[in-house]
Amino acid sequence: MRNELKEETDMELTASRFLFFQDSLPAQEGAMHCLNLYFECSGAGEVCLNHESSDYVWADQCDLTKYTILFANGEALQRYWANFGHRIEH
């Protein structure tokens, strides 16, 4: 997780905890079946995206309808806010 955060955002991971997993069944037969792991993290530094991303946003629960959330991550965000909706301690 530390390496992914650094590679994709150039930020340093300062704290993390596992929250839950979500089984993402394929939309059609033969498509990829994913198991998504969700962590709550804190980081240090300024976001500098790599070539895999074109933009980012820090979104709050009330902002969710403004964006197209892919891969059932909208469901995961709702679950997070319902069960864990606070920041982790450093």
MODELLER restraints for C-alpha pairs under 7 A, 6 or more apart:
rsr = mdl.restraints
at = mdl.atoms
rsr.add(forms.Gaussian(group=physical.xy_distance, feature=features.Distance(at['CA:2:A'], at['CA:13:A']), mean=5.54, stdev=0.5))
rsr.add(forms.Gaussian(group=physical.xy_distance, feature=features.Distance(at['CA:5:A'], at['CA:11:A']), mean=6.16, stdev=0.5))
rsr.add(forms.Gaussian(group=physical.xy_distance, feature=features.Distance(at['CA:5:A'], at['CA:12:A']), mean=6.98, stdev=0.5))
rsr.add(forms.Gaussian(group=physical.xy_distance, feature=features.Distance(at['CA:5:A'], at['CA:13:A']), mean=6.88, stdev=0.5))
rsr.add(forms.Gaussian(group=physical.xy_distance, feature=features.Distance(at['CA:6:A'], at['CA:12:A']), mean=5.91, stdev=0.5))
rsr.add(forms.Gaussian(group=physical.xy_distance, feature=features.Distance(at['CA:8:A'], at['CA:49:A']), mean=5.71, stdev=0.5))
rsr.add(forms.Gaussian(group=physical.xy_distance, feature=features.Distance(at['CA:8:A'], at['CA:50:A']), mean=5.24, stdev=0.5))
rsr.add(forms.Gaussian(group=physical.xy_distance, feature=features.Distance(at['CA:9:A'], at['CA:47:A']), mean=5.14, stdev=0.5))
rsr.add(forms.Gaussian(group=physical.xy_distance, feature=features.Distance(at['CA:9:A'], at['CA:48:A']), mean=5.00, stdev=0.5))
rsr.add(forms.Gaussian(group=physical.xy_distance, feature=features.Distance(at['CA:9:A'], at['CA:49:A']), mean=4.65, stdev=0.5))
rsr.add(forms.Gaussian(group=physical.xy_distance, feature=features.Distance(at['CA:9:A'], at['CA:50:A']), mean=6.45, stdev=0.5))
rsr.add(forms.Gaussian(group=physical.xy_distance, feature=features.Distance(at['CA:10:A'], at['CA:47:A']), mean=6.19, stdev=0.5))
rsr.add(forms.Gaussian(group=physical.xy_distance, feature=features.Distance(at['CA:10:A'], at['CA:48:A']), mean=5.57, stdev=0.5))
rsr.add(forms.Gaussian(group=physical.xy_distance, feature=features.Distance(at['CA:10:A'], at['CA:49:A']), mean=6.99, stdev=0.5))
rsr.add(forms.Gaussian(group=physical.xy_distance, feature=features.Distance(at['CA:11:A'], at['CA:43:A']), mean=6.06, stdev=0.5))
rsr.add(forms.Gaussian(group=physical.xy_distance, feature=features.Distance(at['CA:11:A'], at['CA:44:A']), mean=5.66, stdev=0.5))
rsr.add(forms.Gaussian(group=physical.xy_distance, feature=features.Distance(at['CA:11:A'], at['CA:45:A']), mean=5.07, stdev=0.5))
rsr.add(forms.Gaussian(group=physical.xy_distance, feature=features.Distance(at['CA:11:A'], at['CA:46:A']), mean=6.33, stdev=0.5))
rsr.add(forms.Gaussian(group=physical.xy_distance, feature=features.Distance(at['CA:11:A'], at['CA:47:A']), mean=6.17, stdev=0.5))
rsr.add(forms.Gaussian(group=physical.xy_distance, feature=features.Distance(at['CA:12:A'], at['CA:43:A']), mean=5.28, stdev=0.5))
rsr.add(forms.Gaussian(group=physical.xy_distance, feature=features.Distance(at['CA:12:A'], at['CA:44:A']), mean=5.11, stdev=0.5))
rsr.add(forms.Gaussian(group=physical.xy_distance, feature=features.Distance(at['CA:12:A'], at['CA:45:A']), mean=6.49, stdev=0.5))
rsr.add(forms.Gaussian(group=physical.xy_distance, feature=features.Distance(at['CA:13:A'], at['CA:42:A']), mean=6.08, stdev=0.5))
rsr.add(forms.Gaussian(group=physical.xy_distance, feature=features.Distance(at['CA:13:A'], at['CA:43:A']), mean=4.45, stdev=0.5))
rsr.add(forms.Gaussian(group=physical.xy_distance, feature=features.Distance(at['CA:13:A'], at['CA:44:A']), mean=6.54, stdev=0.5))
rsr.add(forms.Gaussian(group=physical.xy_distance, feature=features.Distance(at['CA:14:A'], at['CA:42:A']), mean=5.45, stdev=0.5))
rsr.add(forms.Gaussian(group=physical.xy_distance, feature=features.Distance(at['CA:14:A'], at['CA:43:A']), mean=5.04, stdev=0.5))
rsr.add(forms.Gaussian(group=physical.xy_distance, feature=features.Distance(at['CA:14:A'], at['CA:44:A']), mean=6.58, stdev=0.5))
rsr.add(forms.Gaussian(group=physical.xy_distance, feature=features.Distance(at['CA:15:A'], at['CA:41:A']), mean=5.52, stdev=0.5))
rsr.add(forms.Gaussian(group=physical.xy_distance, feature=features.Distance(at['CA:15:A'], at['CA:42:A']), mean=5.09, stdev=0.5))
rsr.add(forms.Gaussian(group=physical.xy_distance, feature=features.Distance(at['CA:15:A'], at['CA:90:A']), mean=6.13, stdev=0.5))
rsr.add(forms.Gaussian(group=physical.xy_distance, feature=features.Distance(at['CA:16:A'], at['CA:39:A']), mean=6.50, stdev=0.5))
rsr.add(forms.Gaussian(group=physical.xy_distance, feature=features.Distance(at['CA:16:A'], at['CA:40:A']), mean=5.50, stdev=0.5))
rsr.add(forms.Gaussian(group=physical.xy_distance, feature=features.Distance(at['CA:16:A'], at['CA:41:A']), mean=4.22, stdev=0.5))
rsr.add(forms.Gaussian(group=physical.xy_distance, feature=features.Distance(at['CA:16:A'], at['CA:42:A']), mean=6.40, stdev=0.5))
rsr.add(forms.Gaussian(group=physical.xy_distance, feature=features.Distance(at['CA:17:A'], at['CA:39:A']), mean=5.53, stdev=0.5))
rsr.add(forms.Gaussian(group=physical.xy_distance, feature=features.Distance(at['CA:17:A'], at['CA:40:A']), mean=5.52, stdev=0.5))
rsr.add(forms.Gaussian(group=physical.xy_distance, feature=features.Distance(at['CA:17:A'], at['CA:41:A']), mean=6.71, stdev=0.5))
rsr.add(forms.Gaussian(group=physical.xy_distance, feature=features.Distance(at['CA:18:A'], at['CA:38:A']), mean=6.31, stdev=0.5))
rsr.add(forms.Gaussian(group=physical.xy_distance, feature=features.Distance(at['CA:18:A'], at['CA:39:A']), mean=4.46, stdev=0.5))
rsr.add(forms.Gaussian(group=physical.xy_distance, feature=features.Distance(at['CA:18:A'], at['CA:40:A']), mean=6.57, stdev=0.5))
rsr.add(forms.Gaussian(group=physical.xy_distance, feature=features.Distance(at['CA:19:A'], at['CA:38:A']), mean=5.61, stdev=0.5))
rsr.add(forms.Gaussian(group=physical.xy_distance, feature=features.Distance(at['CA:19:A'], at['CA:39:A']), mean=5.21, stdev=0.5))
rsr.add(forms.Gaussian(group=physical.xy_distance, feature=features.Distance(at['CA:19:A'], at['CA:40:A']), mean=6.67, stdev=0.5))
rsr.add(forms.Gaussian(group=physical.xy_distance, feature=features.Distance(at['CA:20:A'], at['CA:37:A']), mean=6.25, stdev=0.5))
rsr.add(forms.Gaussian(group=physical.xy_distance, feature=features.Distance(at['CA:20:A'], at['CA:38:A']), mean=5.50, stdev=0.5))
rsr.add(forms.Gaussian(group=physical.xy_distance, feature=features.Distance(at['CA:21:A'], at['CA:35:A']), mean=6.82, stdev=0.5))
rsr.add(forms.Gaussian(group=physical.xy_distance, feature=features.Distance(at['CA:21:A'], at['CA:36:A']), mean=5.48, stdev=0.5))
rsr.add(forms.Gaussian(group=physical.xy_distance, feature=features.Distance(at['CA:21:A'], at['CA:37:A']), mean=4.45, stdev=0.5))
rsr.add(forms.Gaussian(group=physical.xy_distance, feature=features.Distance(at['CA:21:A'], at['CA:38:A']), mean=5.86, stdev=0.5))
rsr.add(forms.Gaussian(group=physical.xy_distance, feature=features.Distance(at['CA:22:A'], at['CA:35:A']), mean=5.89, stdev=0.5))
rsr.add(forms.Gaussian(group=physical.xy_distance, feature=features.Distance(at['CA:22:A'], at['CA:36:A']), mean=5.12, stdev=0.5))
rsr.add(forms.Gaussian(group=physical.xy_distance, feature=features.Distance(at['CA:22:A'], at['CA:37:A']), mean=6.57, stdev=0.5))
rsr.add(forms.Gaussian(group=physical.xy_distance, feature=features.Distance(at['CA:23:A'], at['CA:34:A']), mean=6.31, stdev=0.5))
rsr.add(forms.Gaussian(group=physical.xy_distance, feature=features.Distance(at['CA:23:A'], at['CA:35:A']), mean=4.74, stdev=0.5))
rsr.add(forms.Gaussian(group=physical.xy_distance, feature=features.Distance(at['CA:23:A'], at['CA:36:A']), mean=6.35, stdev=0.5))
rsr.add(forms.Gaussian(group=physical.xy_distance, feature=features.Distance(at['CA:24:A'], at['CA:33:A']), mean=6.05, stdev=0.5))
rsr.add(forms.Gaussian(group=physical.xy_distance, feature=features.Distance(at['CA:24:A'], at['CA:34:A']), mean=5.07, stdev=0.5))
rsr.add(forms.Gaussian(group=physical.xy_distance, feature=features.Distance(at['CA:24:A'], at['CA:35:A']), mean=5.88, stdev=0.5))
rsr.add(forms.Gaussian(group=physical.xy_distance, feature=features.Distance(at['CA:25:A'], at['CA:33:A']), mean=5.07, stdev=0.5))
rsr.add(forms.Gaussian(group=physical.xy_distance, feature=features.Distance(at['CA:25:A'], at['CA:34:A']), mean=6.58, stdev=0.5))
rsr.add(forms.Gaussian(group=physical.xy_distance, feature=features.Distance(at['CA:26:A'], at['CA:32:A']), mean=5.56, stdev=0.5))
rsr.add(forms.Gaussian(group=physical.xy_distance, feature=features.Distance(at['CA:26:A'], at['CA:33:A']), mean=5.04, stdev=0.5))
